[in-house]
Amino acid sequence: MLVKRVNNGYEFESPTVNGAFIVKLTLTDKGEEKLETLPIGVPVTFTPRDLDKGTIKKAIGDERWKNFEKMKKDGISTMFIDPHKSGFIPHVW
C-alpha cells in the first residue's frame, strides 16, 4: 500500500487483487475520511464516498496503521506501508 502526503492530509492507495480497480482512501488533516474507487481501463467514474471516522485504520489493519503513524511522525512524505514480510523492508522516497 502506497501512502503519500497530499495538500490537506494523506492518501492510501492500493490496487485490488485482480487489478481492476485502484482503491484510494483519504485521511484529511481534519480527520475526515473518504473512499474513491478508480476503475482501470474503462471510462467509468464513481462518486467518492465519505467514511466514518476510524474506517481507514480498520480497513488497513493494525500493522499498516502503525507503519503509517511512524511515517507521519518521521515527516516522510511517501512510503510503502505494507506489513513486514520475510525479507521485506518498507521503501521510502
C-alpha positions in Angstrom: 0.0 0.0 0.0 1.4 3.4 -1.0 0.8 6.3 1.3 1.6 9.8 0.4 1.2 13.2 1.9 -1.2 15.4 -0.1 -2.2 19.1 0.4 -4.7 18.5 3.2 -3.9 15.0 4.5 -2.8 11.6 3.4 -3.8 9.2 0.6 -3.6 5.5 1.0 -3.6 3.8 -2.4 -3.7 0.2 -3.5 -4.8 -1.9 -6.4 -7.4 -4.6 -5.9 -6.2 -8.2 -6.0 -7.4 -8.6 -9.6 -6.1 -5.2 -10.7 -9.5 -4.0 -12.0 -9.6 -1.0 -9.6 -7.4 1.3 -7.6 -8.8 2.0 -4.1 -7.8 5.3 -2.7 -8.6 6.2 0.9 -8.0 9.8 2.0 -7.5 10.9 5.6 -7.7 14.7 5.9 -5.8 16.8 8.5 -9.3 17.5 10.0 -9.8 13.7 10.5 -12.4 13.3 7.7 -12.1 10.0 5.7 -13.1 9.4 2.1 -13.1 6.4 -0.3 -12.5 6.8 -4.0 -12.7 3.7 -6.3 -10.9 4.2 -9.7 -11.6 1.6 -12.4 -8.7 0.6 -14.6 -9.1 0.8 -18.4 -12.8 1.7 -18.5 -14.3 5.2 -18.8 -16.4 4.9 -15.7 -16.3 7.1 -12.6 -17.7 6.5 -9.1 -18.6 9.3 -6.7 -16.2 9.5 -3.8 -17.8 8.4 -0.5 -17.5 9.8 3.0 -16.4 7.2 5.6 -17.0 7.0 9.3 -14.0 8.1 11.5 -11.7 5.1 12.1 -12.7 3.2 8.9 -9.2 3.6 7.3 -7.5 2.2 10.4 -9.9 -0.8 10.5 -9.5 -1.3 6.7 -5.7 -1.3 6.6 -5.1 -3.2 9.8 -3.0 -2.5 12.9 0.4 -3.2 11.4 0.0 -0.9 8.4 -1.6 1.8 10.7 1.5 1.6 13.0 3.8 2.0 10.0 1.7 5.0 8.8 1.9 6.6 12.3 5.7 6.2 12.2 5.9 7.6 8.7 3.8 10.6 9.8 5.9 11.1 13.0 9.2 11.0 11.0 7.9 13.5 8.4 8.1 11.1 5.5 6.0 12.2 2.5 5.7 8.9 0.5 6.2 5.3 1.7 5.0 1.8 1.2 3.5 0.7 4.5 2.9 -3.0 3.8 3.4 -5.3 6.8 6.8 -6.7 7.0 7.2 -10.0 5.1 10.2 -12.2 5.1 13.0 -10.0 3.6 10.6 -7.0 3.0 11.7 -3.6 4.2 9.3 -0.6 3.7 10.6 1.7 0.9 10.8 5.4 1.5 11.3 8.2 -1.1 
